[in-house]
């Protein structure tokens, strides 16, 4: 693993910890480096409702901003059903439950390695 890969993985793990701190559910961190060239890691999160989804996005953005870590793009914030935060090497998907089940990215990326999240990961 290169230094850049380690740095990207550390950021992805940190984001998962920040999301867990804000009560994200069904947190999955997927290593997609061998499957796609547009990102290295996907972080899938479930929020209890649209308000919670926006709070998760806000928490990630506000916590990382002082370190000059900003997304390249964001989508879906106003609707809150599916918020995408694109940090380049890490793409965060924040879903409400029904939307996550409908789009089922977990199954789409079934070949991706699942990395442990939470304390001690």
Number of C-alpha atoms within 10 A of each C-alpha: 6 7 8 10 14 11 13 19 19 12 18 26 21 17 22 25 19 18 25 18 12 17 16 22 17 12 20 17 24 22 22 20 16 11 12 10 9 12 18 20 28 23 22 23 26 26 26 14 15 20 16 19 26 22 17 24 22 13 17 22 17 13 13 17 12 9 8 9 14 16 17 10 11 14 13 15 18 11 12 21 21 24 23 20 23 18 19 16 20 25 22 24 21 31 28 21 18 13 13 19 13 8 12 11 13 14 10 9 15 10 13 18 14 15 15 14 17 14 7 5 10
